Amino acid sequence: MEINREQTLSIFCELVDRLRSKREFEIIEATYSRLRKHGFISSVEDFIDGKLVEGSIEEALLFRFHLAFMKSRTVDNLPVPDDVKDTPCILEELSKLF
């Protein structure tokens, strides 16, 4: 049985979703790079610019890559300074810090 491009892209959609939930951004970026290198998918920039067929599986996959790339650059990934770790996040405590 041969698998077609749409089925392959849907498998990658699920894979990227699972990896994103586990914060495996290096694997996601490597996967994206390899798919781009071999011309299998368009760029995230094309997705952002609206150059893809709306509702297509490729658009769905690039949306997931875009979400992962954005999430990998969020404040959640910034290191927490030692003097702030385990500090209760209540307004009074925050006002003492700042």
C-alpha positions as CSV (number, residue, x, y, z in Angstrom):
1,M,0.0,0.0,0.0
2,E,1.4,3.4,-1.0
3,I,0.9,6.4,1.2
4,N,0.1,9.7,-0.6
5,R,1.4,13.2,0.2
6,E,-1.7,14.3,2.0
7,Q,-1.5,11.3,4.3
8,T,2.2,11.9,5.0
9,L,1.5,15.5,5.8
10,S,-1.3,14.5,8.2
11,I,1.1,12.2,10.0
12,F,3.6,15.1,10.3
13,C,0.7,17.2,11.7
14,E,0.2,14.8,14.5
15,L,3.9,14.4,15.1
16,V,4.5,18.1,15.4
17,D,1.5,18.4,17.8
18,R,2.9,15.7,20.1
19,L,6.4,17.1,20.0
20,R,5.2,20.6,20.7
21,S,3.3,19.5,23.7
22,K,6.5,17.9,25.0
23,R,8.5,21.0,24.1
24,E,10.8,19.1,21.7
25,F,11.6,22.1,19.6
26,E,14.9,21.0,18.3
27,I,13.3,17.9,16.8
28,I,10.5,20.0,15.3
29,E,13.0,22.5,13.8
30,A,15.1,19.6,12.3
31,T,12.0,18.0,10.8
32,Y,10.9,21.3,9.3
33,S,14.4,21.9,7.9
34,R,14.6,18.5,6.3
35,L,11.1,18.8,4.7
36,R,12.0,22.2,3.4
37,K,15.5,21.1,2.1
38,H,13.8,18.4,0.0
39,G,11.1,20.7,-1.3
40,F,8.3,18.6,0.4
41,I,6.6,21.7,2.0
42,S,6.4,25.4,1.6
43,S,8.0,27.8,4.0
44,V,6.4,29.1,7.2
45,E,6.8,32.6,5.6
46,D,4.6,31.5,2.8
47,F,2.0,30.4,5.4
48,I,2.3,33.7,7.2
49,D,1.9,35.6,3.9
50,G,-1.2,33.6,3.0
51,K,0.3,32.0,-0.1
52,L,-1.1,28.5,0.6
53,V,-4.4,26.9,-0.2
54,E,-6.7,27.7,2.6
55,G,-7.8,24.6,4.5
56,S,-5.2,22.4,2.9
57,I,-3.3,19.8,4.9
58,E,0.0,21.7,4.1
59,E,-1.5,24.9,5.6
60,A,-2.4,22.9,8.7
61,L,1.1,21.5,9.0
62,L,2.8,24.8,8.5
63,F,0.4,26.4,11.1
64,R,1.6,23.7,13.6
65,F,5.2,24.5,12.7
66,H,4.5,28.2,13.2
67,L,2.9,27.6,16.6
68,A,5.9,25.5,17.7
69,F,8.4,28.1,16.5
70,M,6.5,30.8,18.4
71,K,6.2,28.7,21.5
72,S,9.9,27.9,21.4
73,R,10.6,31.6,21.7
74,T,8.2,32.4,24.5
75,V,9.1,33.7,28.0
76,D,8.6,30.1,29.3
77,N,12.0,29.2,27.9
78,L,13.8,32.0,29.6
79,P,15.9,30.9,32.6
80,V,14.5,31.8,36.0
81,P,17.0,33.5,38.2
82,D,17.8,31.7,41.4
83,D,16.6,34.6,43.6
84,V,13.2,34.4,41.9
85,K,12.7,30.6,42.0
86,D,10.1,29.4,44.5
87,T,8.9,32.9,45.1
88,P,5.1,33.0,45.6
89,C,3.4,34.9,42.8
90,I,1.2,37.1,44.9
91,L,1.0,40.8,44.4
92,E,2.7,41.7,47.6
93,E,5.7,39.4,46.8
94,L,5.9,40.8,43.3
95,S,6.0,44.4,44.5
96,K,8.9,43.5,46.8
97,L,10.9,42.1,43.8
98,F,10.3,45.1,41.7
